[in-house]
């Protein structure tokens, strides 16, 4: 099936370029085009581009990290049983793997537990605490949450009642009440002065390990100075950071860049190498795209359809053959996930068309879809695809048992989804059983008979909060690509940078004459374009409509290798008649 494309023609804009910063970067030796692109993303000096470990923000800047380090160091020296409680997405899986590998390298007795999204739900719930207390490795002395825990007030209380201590490491926004843990390390908790509020869960536990090692070193724990190397975990940190779509500020870009370098140099964990192999990707050419769109989905598929233990086991094993076997199973599960998603998406598109045909003004600001046969673990992906197509907030529901519907929502920059759900909850008490999330994504549970009322209330809440019923998609570009820079060398230069959330890859906006065009593989538009007497080969993926003789195109310049020959190719994101 062709991926859904935006039904509305997007508005196109050009990012403003601060010339003082641009000229400063050029003076520091940055390529002029790259300087223009980087300054438009807030980079002010070459120092912000450094990938030297010395540029990493210091662990001591994280509030309560010293307390957490002391607790964990005591536990290691006293041979206590530690148990990591992870989230069931890629950030949670990599955070768990980093914690397991790092703590074991420092002599800890540590195992892990990951909740099942269909049975115990998210985070350290009292139900998960019960599972932890009955863990196969024995009742733990200390629980360590990774990528969760900041909202686990009841779960921490349940653990304490059983005589189990808790250290929380998380990056999500805290609620009104914090859990009564021995220590909480979270850059987003009140009073924490850590400059990067964008650490992923895996980044937080990596920092905690750095602090634990420093604490143990100060105690003389490591004989003959043989302390473990923690930089060997940065490939996992990079994967979790990119997969969780956190903002790539300077600190995160440093972590991701160092992680990619290890992968490219053949120094990745066995599980990552295996995932690259089953995906048909080359580790020597590893990119942030590979982490976010190739490896991340395969890890996430385990949490969506089965059990994230499989993904974690793949990331902690050092046995190449075992890693390959697990990676193949993850690849199979991901294929199953894609099949389920395709079926659900086709059903959802049909439902939405029916909604569109009969929609009133009060019902059109948001989309709400459900189906009795849909899978809980995949509804979020369906919501994301519909959001991309219709550019409206979307919530998709699947049966959740006990006569309930469990929904997953995705939103657009104009609409804060959690605030919308909060307003619906206040306007219609009892309609939503529970909800949580943030601006761009949220989850909720409804009574089985409340779907129709909720759909109407959802759209009304969007209108009330935004004052708008319709939203126009916006594509930000970097303006024109100067003819002198439209070459494969510059494409390679751009490809070498780390781009991602909050630091988007450059898109250029220019007019072209269409000299030739044809469909390839029955779903991609291949074109020959000219501009300023320069000819370009271009491709527009998942687009089948022929274009007029002159177009205004948004595009990415990319190196294209065919039979060992590398040429420039323009990848079209969207195009309009000029």
C-alpha positions as CSV (number, residue, x, y, z in Angstrom):
1,X,0.0,0.0,0.0
2,X,1.2,3.5,-0.8
3,X,1.8,5.5,2.3
4,X,-0.9,8.1,2.9
5,X,0.1,11.6,1.8
6,X,-1.1,14.9,3.1
7,X,-4.5,15.8,1.8
8,X,-3.8,19.5,2.2
9,X,-1.3,21.4,0.2
10,X,1.3,22.5,2.8
11,X,2.3,26.1,3.5
12,X,6.0,26.6,2.7
13,X,8.3,28.8,4.8
14,X,12.0,29.7,4.9
15,X,13.8,29.6,8.2
16,X,15.3,33.0,9.1
17,X,19.1,33.0,9.0
18,X,21.0,35.1,11.7
19,X,23.9,36.5,9.6
20,X,26.1,37.4,12.6
21,X,26.1,33.8,13.8
22,X,26.5,32.5,10.2
23,X,29.5,34.7,9.5
24,X,31.0,33.7,12.9
25,X,30.8,30.0,12.0
26,X,32.3,30.6,8.6
27,X,35.2,32.5,10.3
28,X,35.7,29.4,12.5
29,X,36.1,27.2,9.4
30,X,32.6,25.9,8.9
31,X,31.5,25.3,5.3
32,X,29.4,28.4,4.3
33,X,26.3,26.4,3.4
34,X,26.5,24.3,6.6
35,X,27.1,27.5,8.6
36,X,23.8,29.0,7.2
37,X,21.9,25.8,8.0
38,X,23.3,25.4,11.5
39,X,22.9,29.0,12.5
40,X,19.2,28.8,11.4
41,X,18.9,25.9,14.0
42,X,20.4,28.0,16.8
43,X,24.0,27.0,16.6
44,X,26.2,30.0,17.5
45,X,29.7,28.7,17.6
46,X,31.9,25.8,16.4
47,X,32.2,24.7,20.0
48,X,28.5,23.5,19.8
49,X,29.6,21.1,17.0
50,X,32.3,19.4,19.0
51,X,31.9,15.7,19.6
52,X,34.8,15.5,22.1
53,X,33.8,13.8,25.4
54,X,35.1,16.8,27.3
55,X,32.1,18.7,25.9
56,X,29.6,16.4,27.6
57,X,27.6,18.0,30.4
58,X,28.8,17.0,33.8
59,X,26.8,14.4,35.8
60,X,26.9,16.5,38.9
61,X,24.6,19.0,37.2
62,X,21.7,16.5,37.6
63,X,19.9,16.9,40.9
64,X,20.1,14.1,43.4
65,X,22.5,12.1,41.2
66,X,25.0,11.9,44.0
67,X,22.4,10.4,46.3
68,X,21.5,7.8,43.7
69,X,25.2,7.0,43.1
70,X,25.8,6.5,46.8
71,X,22.7,4.2,47.2
72,X,23.8,2.1,44.1
73,X,27.5,2.0,45.2
74,X,26.4,0.8,48.6
75,X,24.2,-1.9,47.0
76,X,27.1,-3.1,44.8
77,X,29.5,-3.3,47.7
78,X,27.0,-5.0,50.0
79,X,26.1,-7.5,47.2
80,X,22.5,-6.6,47.3
81,X,20.1,-7.9,44.6
82,X,19.2,-5.1,42.1
83,X,16.3,-5.3,39.7
84,X,15.8,-2.8,36.8
85,X,12.2,-2.1,35.9
86,X,12.1,-0.9,32.3
87,X,9.6,0.7,29.9
88,X,8.4,-1.4,26.9
89,X,9.6,0.9,24.1
90,X,13.1,1.2,22.5
91,X,14.2,3.9,24.9
92,X,13.2,1.7,27.8
93,X,14.9,-1.4,26.3
94,X,18.2,0.4,25.6
95,X,18.1,2.1,29.0
96,X,17.6,-1.3,30.6
97,X,20.5,-2.8,28.5
98,X,22.8,0.1,29.5
99,X,21.9,-0.3,33.1
100,X,22.4,-4.1,33.1
101,X,25.7,-3.9,31.2
102,X,27.1,-0.9,33.2
103,X,26.1,-2.2,36.7
104,X,27.4,-5.7,36.0
105,X,30.7,-4.3,34.8
106,X,31.0,-2.6,38.2
107,X,30.3,-5.8,40.1
108,X,26.5,-5.5,40.7
109,X,24.1,-8.4,41.0
110,X,21.4,-7.2,38.7
111,X,18.5,-8.5,36.6
112,X,15.6,-6.9,34.9
113,X,11.8,-6.9,34.6
114,X,9.8,-5.2,31.9
115,X,6.0,-4.7,32.3
116,X,3.7,-6.2,29.7
117,X,1.7,-3.4,28.2
118,X,-1.4,-5.6,27.9
119,X,-1.4,-6.9,31.4
120,X,0.2,-4.5,33.9
121,X,0.3,-1.3,31.9
122,X,3.0,1.4,32.0
123,X,5.5,2.0,34.7
124,X,6.1,0.8,38.2
125,X,2.6,-0.1,39.2
126,X,1.7,-2.1,42.3
127,X,1.1,-5.0,40.0
128,X,4.6,-4.8,38.7
129,X,6.0,-4.5,42.2
130,X,4.2,-7.8,43.0
131,X,5.9,-9.4,39.9
132,X,9.3,-8.0,41.1
133,X,8.9,-9.4,44.6
134,X,8.3,-12.8,43.0
135,X,11.1,-12.5,40.4
136,X,12.9,-15.7,39.3
137,X,16.2,-14.2,40.6
138,X,14.7,-13.8,44.0
139,X,13.1,-10.9,45.8
140,X,15.2,-7.8,45.1
141,X,16.6,-5.4,47.7
142,X,16.5,-2.4,45.4
143,X,14.4,-1.5,42.3
144,X,15.8,0.9,39.7
145,X,13.3,2.3,37.2
146,X,14.6,3.4,33.8
147,X,12.5,5.6,31.5
148,X,9.6,5.4,33.9
149,X,8.9,5.9,37.6
150,X,8.3,9.6,38.0
151,X,4.5,9.1,38.2
152,X,4.7,5.8,40.2
153,X,3.6,7.1,43.5
154,X,1.5,4.0,44.4
155,X,4.1,1.6,43.0
156,X,6.9,3.0,45.1
157,X,4.7,2.9,48.1
158,X,3.9,-0.8,47.4
159,X,7.6,-1.6,47.1
160,X,8.4,0.1,50.4
161,X,5.6,-1.8,52.1
162,X,7.4,-5.0,51.0
163,X,10.7,-3.8,52.2
164,X,12.1,-3.0,48.7
165,X,13.9,0.3,48.1
166,X,13.5,2.2,44.9
167,X,15.7,4.6,42.9
168,X,13.9,6.4,40.1
169,X,15.6,7.4,36.8
170,X,13.3,9.0,34.3
171,X,12.9,11.9,31.9
172,X,9.2,12.4,31.7
173,X,7.4,15.4,33.2
174,X,6.5,14.9,36.9
175,X,3.0,15.2,38.2
176,X,1.8,17.1,41.3
177,X,3.2,14.4,43.6
178,X,6.5,12.7,43.5
179,X,7.1,9.1,44.5
180,X,8.8,8.5,47.9
181,X,11.9,7.0,46.4
182,X,15.4,6.9,47.9
183,X,16.5,9.1,45.0
184,X,15.0,10.5,41.9
185,X,17.2,11.5,38.9
186,X,15.2,13.3,36.3
187,X,16.3,16.5,34.5
188,X,12.7,17.6,34.3
189,X,11.9,17.5,38.0
190,X,11.5,20.8,39.7
191,X,14.7,22.4,40.9
192,X,17.0,20.4,38.6
193,X,19.4,22.8,36.9
194,X,20.7,20.3,34.3
195,X,21.0,22.4,31.1
196,X,19.7,19.6,28.8
197,X,16.0,18.9,29.6
198,X,16.0,16.6,26.5
199,X,17.8,13.6,27.8
200,X,16.1,10.3,26.9
201,X,15.6,7.7,29.5
202,X,18.7,5.9,28.3
203,X,20.7,9.1,28.6
204,X,19.6,9.5,32.3
205,X,20.7,6.0,33.3
206,X,24.0,6.5,31.4
207,X,24.6,9.6,33.5
208,X,23.7,7.7,36.7
209,X,26.3,5.0,35.8
210,X,29.0,7.7,35.3
211,X,28.2,9.0,38.8
212,X,28.2,5.5,40.3
213,X,31.6,4.7,38.8
214,X,32.9,8.0,40.1
215,X,31.6,7.2,43.6
216,X,33.1,3.7,43.6
217,X,36.4,5.1,42.3
218,X,36.5,7.5,45.2
219,X,36.0,4.5,47.6
220,X,38.9,2.6,46.1
221,X,36.5,-0.1,44.7
222,X,38.4,-0.7,41.5
223,X,41.6,-2.6,42.0
224,X,44.7,-1.3,40.2
225,X,42.7,1.4,38.6
226,X,40.9,-1.1,36.4
227,X,37.6,0.8,36.2
228,X,35.1,-0.3,33.5
229,X,34.8,1.7,30.3
230,X,31.3,3.2,30.0
231,X,31.9,4.8,26.6
232,X,31.4,1.4,25.1
233,X,27.7,1.7,25.9
234,X,27.2,4.9,23.9
235,X,25.9,3.0,20.8
236,X,22.9,1.9,22.9
237,X,22.5,5.5,24.2
238,X,22.4,6.7,20.6
239,X,19.8,4.2,19.6
240,X,17.5,5.0,22.4
241,X,17.9,8.7,22.1
242,X,17.1,8.8,18.4
243,X,14.2,6.2,18.7
244,X,12.5,8.2,21.4
245,X,12.5,11.3,19.2
246,X,13.8,13.6,21.9
247,X,15.2,17.0,20.9
248,X,18.8,16.7,19.6
249,X,20.3,19.5,21.5
250,X,24.1,19.8,21.6
251,X,24.5,17.2,24.5
252,X,22.2,14.7,22.7
253,X,23.9,15.2,19.4
254,X,27.3,14.5,21.0
255,X,26.0,11.3,22.5
256,X,24.4,10.2,19.2
257,X,27.5,11.1,17.2
258,X,29.8,9.2,19.4
259,X,27.4,6.2,19.3
260,X,27.3,6.3,15.5
261,X,31.1,6.5,15.4
262,X,31.4,3.3,17.4
263,X,28.9,1.5,15.2
264,X,30.7,2.7,12.0
265,X,34.0,1.5,13.5
266,X,32.7,-2.0,14.0
267,X,32.6,-1.6,17.8
268,X,28.8,-1.9,18.4
269,X,27.2,-4.4,20.7
270,X,26.5,-7.8,19.2
271,X,22.8,-7.1,19.2
272,X,23.1,-3.9,17.3
273,X,25.4,-5.5,14.7
274,X,22.8,-8.3,14.3
275,X,20.0,-5.9,13.9
276,X,21.9,-4.1,11.1
277,X,22.5,-7.4,9.5
278,X,18.9,-8.6,9.4
279,X,17.9,-5.1,8.2
280,X,20.3,-5.3,5.3
281,X,22.0,-2.1,6.4
282,X,25.8,-1.4,6.5
283,X,27.2,-0.6,9.9
284,X,30.1,1.3,8.3
285,X,27.5,3.7,6.8
286,X,25.3,3.9,10.0
287,X,23.2,7.0,10.3
288,X,20.6,8.4,12.7
289,X,18.1,7.4,10.0
290,X,19.1,3.8,10.5
291,X,18.6,4.1,14.3
292,X,15.3,5.7,14.1
293,X,13.7,4.0,11.2
294,X,15.4,0.6,10.9
295,X,16.6,-0.6,14.3
296,X,14.1,1.3,16.5
297,X,11.0,-0.2,14.9
298,X,12.4,-3.7,15.3
299,X,13.0,-3.3,19.0
300,X,9.6,-1.5,19.5
301,X,7.8,-4.3,17.7
302,X,8.6,-6.7,20.5
303,X,6.9,-4.3,23.0
304,X,4.0,-3.7,20.7
305,X,3.1,-7.3,19.9
306,X,4.7,-9.6,22.4
307,X,7.2,-9.0,25.2
308,X,10.1,-6.5,25.3
309,X,12.2,-9.1,27.1
310,X,13.2,-10.3,23.6
311,X,14.5,-6.9,22.6
312,X,16.4,-6.5,25.8
313,X,18.0,-9.9,25.6
314,X,19.2,-9.0,22.1
315,X,20.9,-5.9,23.5
316,X,22.6,-7.5,26.4
317,X,24.0,-10.7,24.9
318,X,27.6,-10.9,23.8
319,X,27.1,-14.1,21.9
320,X,27.0,-13.2,18.2
321,X,25.0,-16.2,17.1
322,X,22.4,-15.7,19.9
323,X,22.1,-12.0,19.0
324,X,21.5,-12.9,15.4
325,X,18.8,-15.4,16.3
326,X,17.1,-12.9,18.5
327,X,17.4,-10.2,15.8
328,X,15.8,-12.5,13.2
329,X,12.9,-13.0,15.6
330,X,12.6,-9.3,16.1
331,X,12.6,-8.8,12.4
332,X,9.8,-11.4,12.0
333,X,7.8,-9.7,14.7
334,X,8.3,-6.3,13.0
335,X,7.0,-7.8,9.7
336,X,4.0,-9.0,11.5
337,X,3.6,-5.5,13.0
338,X,3.7,-4.0,9.6
339,X,1.1,-6.3,8.2
340,X,-1.2,-5.6,11.1
341,X,-0.6,-1.9,10.8
342,X,-1.4,-1.9,7.1
343,X,-4.7,-3.7,7.6
344,X,-5.6,-1.4,10.4
345,X,-4.6,1.7,8.5
346,X,-6.7,0.7,5.5
347,X,-9.7,0.2,7.8
348,X,-9.1,3.5,9.5
349,X,-8.9,5.4,6.2
350,X,-12.3,4.0,5.2
351,X,-13.8,5.0,8.6
352,X,-12.3,8.5,8.4
353,X,-13.7,8.9,4.9
354,X,-17.2,8.1,6.2
355,X,-16.6,10.6,9.1
356,X,-15.5,13.2,6.6
357,X,-18.6,12.7,4.4
358,X,-21.0,13.3,7.3
359,X,-18.9,15.6,9.5
360,X,-20.3,18.7,10.9
361,X,-18.3,21.8,11.8
362,X,-18.2,20.7,15.5
363,X,-16.8,17.3,14.6
364,X,-14.0,18.1,12.2
365,X,-11.3,19.5,14.3
366,X,-10.0,16.1,15.4
367,X,-10.3,12.5,14.3
368,X,-11.4,9.6,16.5
369,X,-11.4,6.1,15.1
370,X,-12.0,2.6,16.6
371,X,-12.5,-1.0,15.6
372,X,-13.3,-4.1,17.6
373,X,-10.5,-6.1,15.8
374,X,-7.7,-3.7,16.2
375,X,-4.5,-4.4,18.2
376,X,-3.7,-2.3,21.2
377,X,0.0,-2.2,20.4
378,X,-0.4,-0.8,17.0
379,X,-3.1,1.9,17.3
380,X,-0.5,4.6,18.0
381,X,1.1,3.9,14.7
382,X,-2.3,4.2,13.0
383,X,-3.0,7.4,14.7
384,X,0.4,8.7,13.5
385,X,-0.3,7.8,9.9
386,X,-3.8,9.5,10.0
387,X,-2.3,12.6,11.6
388,X,0.2,12.8,8.8
389,X,-2.5,12.5,6.1
390,X,-5.2,14.8,7.6
391,X,-3.0,17.1,9.7
392,X,-5.3,17.0,12.7
393,X,-5.0,15.4,16.1
394,X,-6.0,11.7,15.9
395,X,-6.9,9.1,18.5
396,X,-7.2,5.5,17.6
397,X,-8.8,2.9,19.9
398,X,-8.6,-0.8,20.3
399,X,-10.6,-3.1,22.7
400,X,-8.9,-3.1,26.1
401,X,-10.8,-5.7,27.9
402,X,-13.5,-5.3,30.6
403,X,-15.6,-3.5,28.1
404,X,-13.1,-0.6,27.8
405,X,-11.4,1.0,24.9
406,X,-7.7,1.9,25.0
407,X,-6.7,4.7,22.8
408,X,-3.4,6.2,21.6
409,X,-3.3,9.7,20.2
410,X,-0.9,11.7,18.1
411,X,-1.1,15.5,17.6
412,X,0.2,18.4,15.5
413,X,2.3,21.3,16.8
414,X,-0.8,23.5,17.0
415,X,-2.6,21.3,19.5
416,X,-1.4,20.2,22.9
417,X,-3.0,16.8,23.1
418,X,-2.7,16.2,26.9
419,X,-4.3,19.6,27.6
420,X,-7.2,18.7,25.2
421,X,-7.8,15.4,27.1
422,X,-7.6,17.3,30.4
423,X,-10.3,19.7,29.2
424,X,-12.5,16.8,27.9
425,X,-12.1,15.2,31.3
426,X,-13.2,18.3,33.1
427,X,-16.1,19.1,30.8
428,X,-17.4,15.5,30.9
429,X,-16.5,13.9,34.3
430,X,-16.4,10.1,34.1
431,X,-16.1,10.0,30.3
432,X,-12.4,9.3,30.4
433,X,-11.4,6.6,32.9
434,X,-7.7,7.6,32.8
435,X,-5.3,9.4,30.6
436,X,-1.7,10.7,30.3
437,X,0.9,11.9,27.9
438,X,2.3,15.2,26.6
439,X,1.8,17.7,23.8
440,X,2.3,15.4,20.8
441,X,1.2,12.0,22.1
442,X,-1.1,10.7,24.7
443,X,-2.9,7.5,25.9
444,X,-6.3,7.0,27.5
445,X,-9.0,4.5,28.5
446,X,-12.7,4.9,27.8
447,X,-15.8,3.1,28.9
448,X,-17.2,1.0,26.0
449,X,-20.3,3.1,25.6
450,X,-18.6,6.4,25.6
451,X,-17.0,6.5,22.2
452,X,-19.6,8.7,20.4
453,X,-19.7,11.3,23.2
454,X,-15.9,11.3,23.4
455,X,-15.4,11.9,19.6
456,X,-17.7,15.0,19.7
457,X,-16.1,16.2,23.0
458,X,-12.6,15.8,21.6
459,X,-13.3,18.1,18.6
460,X,-15.1,20.7,20.7
461,X,-12.1,20.8,23.1
462,X,-9.6,21.3,20.3
463,X,-11.7,24.2,19.0
464,X,-12.1,25.7,22.5
465,X,-8.3,25.5,23.2
466,X,-7.0,26.7,19.9
467,X,-9.9,28.8,18.6
468,X,-9.5,27.0,15.3
469,X,-11.2,24.2,13.5
470,X,-8.8,23.7,10.6
471,X,-5.1,23.6,10.6
472,X,-2.7,24.1,7.8
473,X,0.4,21.9,7.5
474,X,3.7,23.8,7.4
475,X,7.0,22.7,5.9
476,X,10.0,24.8,7.0
477,X,12.8,25.0,4.5
478,X,16.3,26.4,4.3
479,X,15.5,28.3,1.1
480,X,17.3,28.0,-2.1
481,X,20.4,25.7,-2.6
482,X,22.9,27.8,-4.4
483,X,23.9,26.2,-7.7
484,X,27.5,26.0,-6.7
485,X,26.6,23.8,-3.8
486,X,24.3,21.5,-5.7
487,X,26.7,18.6,-6.0
488,X,27.5,15.2,-4.5
489,X,30.3,16.5,-2.2
490,X,27.9,18.8,-0.4
491,X,25.3,16.0,-0.2
492,X,27.9,13.9,1.6
493,X,28.8,16.9,3.9
494,X,25.1,17.2,4.9
495,X,24.7,13.5,5.3
496,X,27.7,13.4,7.8
497,X,25.8,15.6,10.3
498,X,23.4,14.2,12.9
499,X,19.9,15.5,12.3
500,X,16.7,14.6,14.0
501,X,14.0,15.9,16.4
502,X,14.4,19.6,17.1
503,X,17.4,19.7,14.7
504,X,15.8,18.8,11.4
505,X,17.7,17.7,8.3
506,X,17.9,20.5,5.7
507,X,15.2,20.9,3.1
508,X,15.7,23.3,0.2
509,X,13.1,25.1,-1.9
510,X,13.7,25.9,-5.6
511,X,11.9,26.1,-8.9
512,X,12.7,23.5,-11.6
513,X,11.8,22.7,-15.2
514,X,10.6,19.1,-15.6
515,X,12.4,17.6,-18.6
516,X,11.2,14.0,-18.1
517,X,9.1,12.0,-15.7
518,X,8.0,8.4,-15.3
519,X,6.8,6.0,-12.6
520,X,9.1,3.4,-11.2
521,X,7.9,0.3,-9.3
522,X,4.4,1.7,-10.0
523,X,4.5,4.0,-7.0
524,X,7.5,6.4,-7.2
525,X,7.8,9.4,-9.5
526,X,11.2,9.6,-11.2
527,X,12.0,13.0,-12.8
528,X,14.8,14.7,-14.6
529,X,14.9,18.4,-13.6
530,X,16.8,21.4,-14.7
531,X,17.7,24.7,-13.0
532,X,20.3,27.3,-14.1
533,X,21.4,25.0,-16.9
534,X,22.2,22.3,-14.4
535,X,20.4,18.9,-14.7
536,X,19.3,16.8,-11.7
537,X,17.9,13.4,-11.3
538,X,15.1,13.4,-8.7
539,X,12.7,11.0,-7.1
540,X,9.4,11.5,-5.2
541,X,8.7,8.4,-3.2
542,X,5.1,7.2,-2.9
543,X,3.8,9.8,-5.4
544,X,2.1,8.7,-8.6
545,X,0.7,12.0,-10.1
546,X,2.6,13.5,-13.0
547,X,3.8,17.1,-12.6
548,X,3.5,20.1,-14.8
549,X,6.4,21.5,-16.9
550,X,7.6,23.8,-14.1
551,X,7.4,23.1,-10.4
552,X,8.3,24.6,-7.0
553,X,9.9,21.7,-5.1
554,X,11.0,21.0,-1.5
555,X,13.8,18.5,-1.6
556,X,16.8,16.9,0.0
557,X,20.1,16.5,-1.9
558,X,21.4,13.0,-1.3
559,X,24.3,10.9,-2.7
560,X,23.0,8.0,-4.8
561,X,25.2,4.9,-5.5
562,X,24.5,2.8,-8.5
563,X,27.0,0.2,-9.7
564,X,29.7,1.8,-7.6
565,X,29.1,5.2,-9.1
566,X,28.0,8.0,-6.7
567,X,25.8,10.8,-8.2
568,X,23.6,13.5,-6.8
569,X,19.9,12.7,-6.4
570,X,17.2,15.1,-5.2
571,X,14.6,13.4,-3.0
572,X,11.4,15.4,-3.3
573,X,9.3,16.0,-0.2
574,X,6.6,17.9,-1.9
575,X,6.1,19.9,-5.1
576,X,3.6,22.4,-6.4
577,X,3.0,24.0,-9.8
578,X,5.4,27.0,-10.1
